[in-house]
């Protein structure tokens, strides 16, 4: 039974006029946890849990937005959200919240079964993934971000040291717009092939020897790392835009080393600096 049928009229403060005449770019809810299914190159689909943000713009004349409606839109798509439903969800946000612009952001762990390079011992490695879907009027946009941990070994340290070279874990964050669907695994493979060595969860002694020597034979600065990834992305005609960030958690310094490369579409759709 609703409030009207009970003879009670509750105030709708959000719909009241606001006289400051300042538009809000994004307003909504953040931190919702929800089960989702994503495409998995090896197993068709993978179930995981996402942290979800649902956001819209708010015209200057409205005092507030109706927060409960964001959760209603999320729950209306069922217990599991499929990636193919993202655009229908942002359009539903536009309609339900009477908004021109809507954003849906999902961040989740994605797991790959990786085999050790020598013994083939298997273990799961998790990668952090973010999907960002947006709609402005009828136009839509989608950006996929994958954070890949890697090993990097310092070329300078190798060149000047009589014994060994310092190495560390690095994190490469690749954000991509593509003309065709791209597998999460493709981004992971591309990044790992640009580093000194991939990261594994399970290594036996022969594997550890192999990985250590592989990193020593493939030293990269943080600058090399982002450039290596950029070269591979530039070779793909389906990549419309990207931003690649690399951060090395330095093992002999009390700071991290960082580099970024971003490409924008050129006037004819080709990539330009």
Secondary structure, 3 states (H helix, E strand, C coil): CCCCCCCCCCCCHHHCECCCCCCEEEEEEEEEEEEEEEEECCCEEEEEEEEEEEEEEECCCECCCCHHHHHHHHHHCCCCEEHHHHHHHHHHHHHHHCCCEEEEEEEEEEEEEEECCCCCCEEEEEEEEEEEEEEECCEEEEEEEEEEEEEEECHHHHHHCCCCCCEEEEEEEEEEEECCCCCHHHHHHHHHCCCCEECCCCCCHHHHHHHHHHHHHCCCCHHHHHHHHHHHHHCCCCEEEEEEEEEEECCCCCCEEEEEEEEEECCCCCEEC
